[in-house]
Amino acid sequence: MTEHVTFASSTGPTLAGIIDEPEGEVRGWGLFVHGFTLGKDSPAAARICKQLAAEGVGMLRYDNLGLGDSDGDWGDGSFTVKVADTVLAAELMAARGTPVEIVAGHSWGGAAAIAAAPEIPAARAVATVCAPFDPSHAEHHYDGLVDQVLEEGHAVWQVGGKRLNLKRGMVEDVREADLAHRIPALGLPLLVMHSPTDNTVGIDNASEIFRAARHPRSFVSLEGSDHLLTRSGQARRAARIISAWADPYLEQD
């Protein structure tokens, strides 16, 4: 079962989300943060959340500014905004009586999950999937437009069938984003999952995240997976790993 929800972004526009309700016994609740230009219905987000729900862990996934069913301009977002909106999404879950215990994220969303989790009171563990160690890694996707954006203030970026408005504020904020100090200060169990054949965000990112993290920390190789987890069974496998790993950290009656 799914529930459609909305909440206000930290910048004002309304964001849209879906809560995948647990099937059968409820083991706990979580929040999933999608990648840079993806959305709540991307394969990684949708399939991981649905599989976790099938295993008793209800999950909220939501669209960032200007993506999917959410209002606003994507270009008004940034790493700072994504982290703040993730915290607000968790507040929505807490208000409905299902506080977020597991914070998970894919790609750029994995970096945001690490940054946001300490600000989510009920969070007990964090899981990342193919996440970059440095959020500014995203710049290589639009590096051909950076000079124009910095000079003119904005540029249209065509990516994945979307026309996104890339703005100076976002570029500058992404450049300033830092996980190097946030990871060792996380204070929560961390699961790092990554594919050794990820050609978008290389496996060395997982190594850096893992080295920076303090125990308890775990690493699982998603061998055979692509970055977007589009191949059959990849996202479901990742979800099953998260489910088993998170079990000690979920609320028990």
C-alpha positions in Angstrom: 0.0 0.0 0.0 1.1 3.6 -0.6 0.2 6.9 0.8 0.7 10.2 -1.1 1.9 13.0 1.1 3.0 16.6 0.7 5.1 19.0 2.8 6.7 22.4 2.4 10.3 22.6 1.3 12.8 24.7 3.4 12.6 27.2 0.5 8.7 27.3 0.4 7.4 25.2 -2.5 5.4 22.1 -1.9 7.2 18.8 -2.2 5.5 15.5 -3.0 6.2 12.1 -1.5 5.1 8.6 -1.3 5.1 6.4 1.8 5.4 2.7 1.0 3.5 1.1 3.9 4.9 -2.1 5.5 3.3 -5.4 4.5 2.4 -7.4 7.5 4.3 -6.9 10.8 5.8 -3.4 11.1 9.5 -3.6 11.9 10.3 0.1 11.6 10.2 3.2 9.4 12.7 4.9 7.2 13.4 7.7 4.7 15.0 7.4 1.3 16.8 10.3 -0.5 17.1 10.1 -4.3 20.0 11.1 -6.5 20.9 14.5 -8.0 18.5 14.7 -10.9 16.5 11.6 -10.3 13.3 11.4 -8.2 11.1 9.3 -5.9 10.1 7.1 -8.8 13.6 6.3 -10.1 14.4 2.6 -10.1 16.7 2.8 -7.1 14.3 4.8 -4.9 11.1 3.0 -5.8 12.3 -0.5 -5.9 14.4 -0.3 -2.7 11.5 1.3 -0.8 9.0 -1.2 -2.1 11.2 -4.1 -1.1 11.8 -2.7 2.3 8.1 -2.2 2.8 7.6 -5.9 1.8 10.0 -6.8 4.6 8.2 -4.7 7.2 10.1 -1.4 7.0 7.8 1.5 5.8 9.7 4.1 3.7 9.0 7.7 2.7 10.5 8.8 -0.7 10.0 12.3 -2.0 10.8 14.4 -5.1 13.2 17.3 -4.7 12.4 20.8 -5.9 11.2 20.9 -9.5 11.4 17.2 -10.0 8.6 14.7 -10.4 5.4 15.8 -8.6 7.1 18.5 -6.5 6.7 22.2 -7.1 9.5 24.8 -7.4 12.5 25.3 -9.6 15.2 22.6 -9.4 17.8 25.3 -9.8 16.8 26.9 -6.5 17.9 23.7 -4.7 21.4 22.8 -3.5 23.1 20.4 -1.2 22.2 22.6 1.7 18.5 22.7 0.6 18.4 18.9 0.0 19.7 18.2 3.5 17.2 20.7 5.0 14.3 19.2 3.0 15.4 15.7 4.1 15.1 16.8 7.7 11.6 18.2 7.0 10.6 15.0 5.4 11.6 13.2 8.6 9.5 15.7 10.6 6.5 14.7 8.5 7.1 11.1 9.4 7.4 11.9 13.1 4.2 14.0 13.1 2.2 11.0 11.7 3.6 8.8 14.5 6.1 6.9 12.3 9.5 8.4 13.2 12.4 7.7 10.9 14.8 5.2 12.2 16.7 4.4 9.0 18.0 7.1 6.7 19.0 5.8 3.3 20.1 7.4 0.1 21.3 6.7 -3.4 24.1 8.5 -5.2 24.1 12.2 -4.2 21.2 11.4 -2.0 23.5 9.1 0.0 25.7 12.0 0.8 22.7 14.1 1.8 21.5 11.2 4.0 24.8 11.3 5.9 24.6 15.0 6.4 20.9 15.0 7.4 20.8 12.0 9.8 22.3 13.7 12.8 19.5 16.3 12.6 16.8 13.6 12.7 16.1 12.8 16.4 14.8 9.2 15.9 17.5 8.1 13.4 19.4 5.0 14.4 21.3 4.1 11.3 22.3 5.3 7.9 22.7 3.4 4.6 24.3 4.7 1.4 24.1 3.2 -2.1 26.8 4.3 -4.7 27.3 7.7 -2.9 30.1 10.2 -3.6 32.5 11.1 -0.8 32.6 14.7 -2.1 29.2 16.1 -3.1 30.9 18.4 -5.6 31.5 15.3 -7.6 28.2 16.2 -9.2 29.8 19.1 -11.1 31.4 16.8 -13.6 27.9 16.1 -15.0 27.5 19.8 -16.0 31.1 21.0 -16.1 30.6 22.3 -19.7 28.1 24.8 -18.3 29.9 26.0 -15.2 31.6 29.0 -16.7 28.3 30.2 -18.3 26.4 29.8 -15.0 29.0 31.6 -13.0 29.2 34.5 -15.5 25.5 34.8 -16.4 23.8 33.4 -13.3 22.1 30.5 -14.9 22.0 28.1 -17.8 19.6 25.4 -19.2 20.9 21.9 -18.5 19.4 19.1 -20.6 19.8 15.8 -18.8 17.9 12.6 -18.8 15.1 14.1 -20.9 14.7 17.0 -18.5 15.4 20.7 -19.0 16.8 21.9 -15.7 17.6 25.5 -14.7 21.2 25.4 -13.4 21.8 28.4 -11.2 24.9 30.1 -9.7 23.8 29.6 -6.1 23.5 25.8 -6.6 26.9 25.5 -8.3 28.6 27.5 -5.5 26.7 25.6 -2.7 27.7 22.2 -4.2 31.3 23.3 -4.4 31.2 24.2 -0.7 29.5 21.0 0.4 31.7 18.9 2.7 31.3 15.4 4.1 34.9 14.9 5.2 34.1 16.3 8.6 30.5 15.1 8.8 31.2 11.4 8.3 33.4 10.8 11.4 31.0 12.9 13.4 28.0 11.0 12.2 27.5 9.1 15.5 25.3 6.5 13.9 25.9 3.0 12.4 26.7 3.3 8.7 26.3 0.9 5.9 28.2 1.7 2.7 27.1 -0.2 -0.4 28.8 0.4 -3.8 29.4 -1.4 -7.1 33.0 -2.0 -8.1 31.9 -1.4 -11.7 30.1 1.9 -11.1 31.3 4.1 -13.9 29.4 7.2 -12.6 30.6 7.4 -9.0 33.7 5.2 -8.7 34.2 2.6 -6.0 37.0 4.8 -4.5 34.3 7.0 -3.1 33.0 4.1 -1.0 36.6 3.5 0.3 36.9 7.1 1.3 33.6 7.1 3.1 34.3 3.9 4.9 37.8 5.0 6.0 36.4 8.3 7.3 33.5 6.6 9.2 33.8 5.4 12.8 32.5 2.0 14.0 30.0 0.5 13.8 30.5 0.7 10.0 29.9 -1.9 7.3 30.7 -2.3 3.6 28.9 -4.5 1.0 30.0 -4.8 -2.6 27.1 -4.6 -5.1 29.1 -6.5 -7.7 27.4 -6.6 -11.1 25.3 -3.5 -10.4 25.3 -0.3 -12.5 25.2 3.1 -10.8 21.4 3.5 -11.2 20.6 -0.1 -10.2 18.5 -0.6 -13.3 19.4 -4.2 -14.0 16.9 -6.8 -12.9 17.0 -7.6 -9.2 19.8 -5.1 -8.3 17.7 -2.6 -6.3 15.8 -5.4 -4.5 19.1 -7.0 -3.5 20.3 -3.8 -2.1 17.0 -3.4 -0.1 17.4 -6.9 1.3 20.9 -6.1 2.5 19.7 -2.9 4.2 16.8 -4.8 5.8 19.0 -7.5 7.3 21.8 -5.0 8.4 19.3 -2.6 10.0 17.4 -5.2 12.0 19.3 -4.5 15.3 18.7 -0.8 15.0 14.9 -0.9 14.5 12.5 -0.3 17.3 11.5 -3.5 19.1 8.3 -3.9 21.1 
